[in-house]
Amino acid sequence: MLIHSHSSIKDFQGCARRYQQVRILKRFKSQPTEATTYGNLVHEAIEKFLKDGTELPEHLQRHTEVLEGIRDMPGQRFCEEKLGLRKDFTPCGFFDKDVWFRGIPDLLVVNNEIAWLADWKTGKSSRYADTSQLELMAAMTMAHHPSVLKVKAMLFFLVPGDVIQARYYREHMPDILSRWAGHAAAIEDTVAVDVWNATPSGLCKFCPVSQDVCEHR
């Protein structure tokens, strides 16, 4: 059984052939870029600040007050909690054999009926912010924490200092889960017919798939 996630769904939607070569056949591996390396360092620094009080590096210190407010929110705090869902949408462990969807919110705070979700973004602009990750994480949060009726979620774009907010309620869960099940079904249907069309774009120059496999490289 395929294991899905927000990133794997987005990879498939971006280019089915790249998804096949990288995620199914594993013939190629995405190489770290300067942007992804920086993003990993930022996530690590914020996690250490929230968990251990480690001082933020100089380039993030202007966000200290905001992050302190997030750190001090009431409730049980989870940093990089690994969440899993089975195909019947019941919660399971991230590494369970029957896991179908996986997700790792950067920060999750649960306080009885309300939860807060935050995801740190290191892009230079929030203009094309995609909140779809937040809705999936919100549904997974409510599956794992049955007391939660409302999820307050945000994307925090650290470079411009922008915050994109979204709200999700337990009554939204069926629609959210149905939508993501549909995304997963599109991949599984493509696996069944084994036709992996390429989608050329400006991102092709960054693709790890070689020219002998894809004519758009």
N, C-alpha and C positions, 0 to 999 in steps of 0.2 A: 504494500500500500504506500502510495506517495504521501509524504509529509509536507504540508503547506505552511506558509507564513505570509505575512504582508510583503516581505521583500521578494519571495519566490513568485507570488502572484504578479507583482509589478514587473519582475524580470520576464515572465511569460508574456504579459501584455505588451512589453516593450519590443520583444523579438522572440518568437517561438523557437527559431533555430538556435539562437544563442542559449536559450533555456535548455534545450535538448542537449547541446554539446557540453555545456558547463554543469548542469544540475543532474541530468539523467545519465548520459554516457561518461561524464567526468573526463572528457578528453582534453579539456582546457581548464585552466584555473584563473580566475580574476586576480590580477596583480594589485597590490596596494598602491595607491597614489598618494601624492602629497596631501590631498584633501582628506582621504580616508584615514591616513596616519594621524593627521592633526585632529580629526574628529574623535578617534579612539583616545588620544591623550586628553582631550577636553572631557570626555565622558568619565575617564578614570579619575581626573582631578576633582570633578564635581562629586562623584561617588565617595571619594575619600573625605571631602569636606562634609558631606551630609552624614556619613557614618561615623567618622572619627574626629571631625573638627579640624582636619588638616588644612592649613592655610592655602587659599587659592593661589595659583600662579599669578604673576603681575598682570598679565593680559586679561584675566577674568575677575580681578578684584573689584572692578566697577560694578559687578553684579552681586557683591557680597550681601548687601542689604536685602535684595530680593530673595537670594538663596537662603539667607537666614530665616526670612519669613516662611519660606517653604519648609525648611528644616524643622521649624518650631510649630508647625501645624499640629493640632491634637489628633491622636489616633496612632495606630500601629503603622510604622513606616517600613517599606520594603524597597530596597535599591536593586535594580536589575533582577527582579523576581522572574523565575522561569515558569511560564504557564503553559499548560497543554489542554487540548480539547479532543475528545473522541468524535467519531463520525456521527454519533447520536447527540452531540453537543454537551455531553456530560464532562465534568472536569477530570483531568488526569495529570499524571506527572509528565514533565517535559521529555523524559527519556523512556516513557512507558512504550511497550511494544505496540499498543493499539492507538498511540497518539496520531491525530490526523492534522491538527493545526497547532502551531507553536507561536508563542509571543513573549517578548521580554520588555515590559515597560521600563523606561529609565528610572522613574520614581512612581511609587504607588503608596498612598496613605489611606488607610481604611479606618473610619470612625463611625461605627454602627451603621446607620442607613446611608451615609454619604462616603464617597471615595473621591480622592483627588489623583489624577494622572498627569504626569509631565514627561515630555520628551524634549531633549536638548538638540537643537539644530545649529550647525556651524556654517550653513550657507550664508552668502553675503546679502541675500534678499529674501523677504517673506512674500514677495509678490505672487508667486505661484504655489503658495503653501497648500499641501495636500493633507487634509484632516482624516483621510480614510483609515490611516493607521490608528488614529485615536478611537474611531468607532469600533474597530475590531478589538483593540485592547480593552475598551469599556465593556464590551460583551463578555470577553474572557474574564475580566475582573468580577463581573456579576455572577458568572458561572461558578467561580472559585470562592466567592464570598456571598453566600445567600442572603445575608442581612442587608446588603447594599441595594438601595432602590434608586439612587441617583449618582452619576459620575460627573464630576467637574474635570474637564480635561483641557490641556493646553500644549501648544508647541511654543517653545521659548527659543527664538532666533537670537543667538548670543551676539553676533556681529552687529546687526542694526539695533538690537535691544527690543525687538518686536515680540509681542505675545499674541498668539492666535488662540482664541478660546472656543470651546464647544461643550455642549451639555447633552448627556444621554440618560435615559430613564429605563427602568426595567421593562416597561411596556414596549420599548423599542427593540428589545432583544430578538424577537422572532424575525423581524424585518432585516436586522443586521446580519444575523446568522444565515438567513436564507440567501441574502445577497452574496456573502462570502462562500457559501456552499455552491452557489452558481459559478463563481470564479473558479473554484476548485474543480467543478464538473467540466468546465471548458478545457482545463488541462488534461483531465482524465479521458475525455472524449478524444483529444488530440493524440494521446498515447495509444488509444485503441485503434485509430486509423493510421497512425504513424506517418503523418504528413506534417512537416515542420517548416512552414514558410518563413522566410526572412523578411524583416521589416527595416529597410534602409532608413537611416537618419543621420543627423550630425554626430551621434554617439558612436557610429561604426568605427571611427578611428581609434576609439578606446577599447574596442572589443577584443578579447583574447583569442577568439576563434580565427584560425588561419585562413588565408586566401584560397587554399585548395578545397576548403569546406564551404566557404561562403564567397560568392562573386562580388559582394558589396564591400569586402575588406580591402 
